């Protein structure tokens, strides 16, 4: 009897994992490692050091496959700029802003300019249009330029409607594979935000409630 119950429980857990929504899972997963959580939506999701020993190479292989996977619709310069704007917002970087975003001379690449308060270009960030990711080496360089969020202050923020809209659009660009987009975003009486995710035809495929504090879906 105990063996049958164990099998039933395992089957239920597998079914639950299959039905979980990929966007919410990837974006709403708690960071728990200080500043790492602010990079999760741009860095592949998993904090460094999560897998050790014999599992590390397997994890690296899975991550590499995920990052090299082509989007259904290539990333556009406008979308790359949204991703960069969201990164600046999430990390609390106020001394840099996003400048022009344009197709690079290198085929299939997008250049996004980061400028300082004087308007001088500090960094050219390169995205791969097919995968939607920036180059891994550039992520390390960006960490040196951007602010490191204070972990103790992560739950004391309050994003406004424009900021929530930016973060929601970046989330769908990052995890929607080019097939999805944000529809309507409205504030609720309890201070959260309701957002709809639609396909390219405008049909609603998901509704989610977003926290004003974290900008993430509330499970």
N, C-alpha and C positions, 0 to 999 in steps of 0.2 A: 504493500500500500504506500509506504514511504517512497518507494522508487517511482510509482505512478504519479504521485503528487509532485515529485521533483521534475519529472518529464513535463507535466502540465505547466509548472511554473516557468521552466526553460522556454517552452513554446510560447507562453504569453509574453515573455521578455523579448523574444525574437520578433514577434508580431508588432510589439510596441516600437521597437527600433526601426522596423521597416516603414512604419506609418509616420514616423517623426518627420517634420518639415525641415528640409535641408537648410533653408535660409535662416530660420529661427535658431536652429541648433548651432550653426556655425557662428552666427553673430551674437547670440545671447549667452554663449558659454562663458561662465565667470572666469576672469583672469586669475585673481588670487596671487599675482606676482607683481604687484605694484604697477610700474609703467608698462609692463608687458601687455596688460589687457587693452591699453589704448592703441596698440599696434596690431591686435589680433585680426581685425578685419582686413588689414593690408598685408599681413605677414604670414598668412596661411593658417592662423587660428591657434596653434599649439605653442605654448611658451617653451623656450629652450630648456633643456634639461629634464623634460617630462619623461623621456624614455632613456634608459641607461643600458649599458652592457650590451648583451647579445641582441636586444631589440632595437638599438639605435640605428643600425644600418638599414634595417627593414623599414623603420619610420622615415628615414631620409629618402629611401626609394619611393615610398608612397607619396611623400610630399613633393618630390621632384616630378612624379607622374602627374600629380594634381596641378602643379604650377605650369607644366608644359602642355596641358590639355588645351586645345583650341576652343574658343568661344563659338557659339552658334552664329553670332554676329560680331565682327571685329570691333574692338574698342575705338571710339572716336576721340578726337582731341578735346571736345567739350566734356566728354565723360571722364577723361583723364584729369582734366582740371577739377572736376567735382571731387574725384578721389583725393587729389592733393589738398583741396580746400578743407575737406573733412578731416584729413590727417592733421592739418595745422590746428583745426578747432579742437579735436580730441586730445591733442598733446598740449594745448594751451599755449601754443607758440604765437606770440604777438609781434615779434620783431621781424617776421617774414610774411610776405604775401605771395599769392600766385599771380604770375604775369601771363604772358601769352602761352597758348598751347597750340602746337602746330605739328603737322607731319614732318618727320625728320628726313634728312637726305638719305639715310639708310632705309631701304624698303621695309615696310611693316613696322616701323618704329614711330613713336610719338615723343616729342620733346615738350616738357612743361618747364617754364622758367620760374625760379624762385627769386624774388627780389627783396631787397631791404627797404628801410624807410626812405632812403634817398633815391630809390628807383633803380639802383644798380643790381645787375644780375649776380646772385651769389652762387647759384647752382642750377645746372640744367639736368632735370630728372627725366630719364628715358623710360618709357613704357613700351611693352611689346603689345601691339594691337591684336594679335591673334590670341594670346593667352590672357591679356588684360592685366598682367602683372608688371611691376617695375623690376629692373634687374637687381639681383640679390646683393651685389656689391654696393649698389647705390643705397639700399636700405641702411646698411651699416654707416655709410657716410651721412645720411639724413639724421640718424640718431644723434650724431655729434653736433648737428646744427640746430635741432629742435629742442624745445624745453622738455624736461623730464617731469611728468606730473607727480604731484605729491600724493602718495597713496592715502594719506590720512584725510585728504580733501576731496576724494573721488565721489563721495556721497553728499557733498555740500554744494554741488553745482546746480544750476537751473537753466536749461536751454530754452530759448524763446522759439516761437513758431518758425521763423526763418532758419534757425539753426537746426531744429528738428527736421525740417524739410530737407536741408542739405545732408544730414546724416542718414536719413531714410533713403534718399536717392543714391548716396554712395553705397549703402548696404545692398540695394537691389542691383546696382551696376556690378558690384564686386561678386555677388553670389547668384545673380539671375542669369548669368551666361549669355547675356545679350537678348534673351527672349522676353524679359519682363521689364516693367517700369512702374514707378509710383503714380497712383491716381490721386484721389483726394486725401488731404490731411486736415483733420478738424480737432479742435481742443474739446476735451470732455469736461463736465462739471466738476469732476474730482481732480482736475489738474493734469491729466495725462493726455495723450493724443491718439486718435484713431486714424489709421492709414490703410488705404486699399492698395493692393498690388495687382496690376492688370497685365494681360498679354499685349502684344503690339496692336491688336485689333480693338483694345479698350475693354475687353471682357474681364471682370473681376475674377481672379484666381485665388486670392487670399485676402483676409482682413486681419489686421494685427493692432494691438494696443501698445504704444510706446511710452516709456518712462521719460518724464521731463528731466530727471536727474541724470540718467545714464544714456539716454537716447536709444536704448535697446528695447526689443520686444519684451513685454511682461508675460511670463509663462503662466 
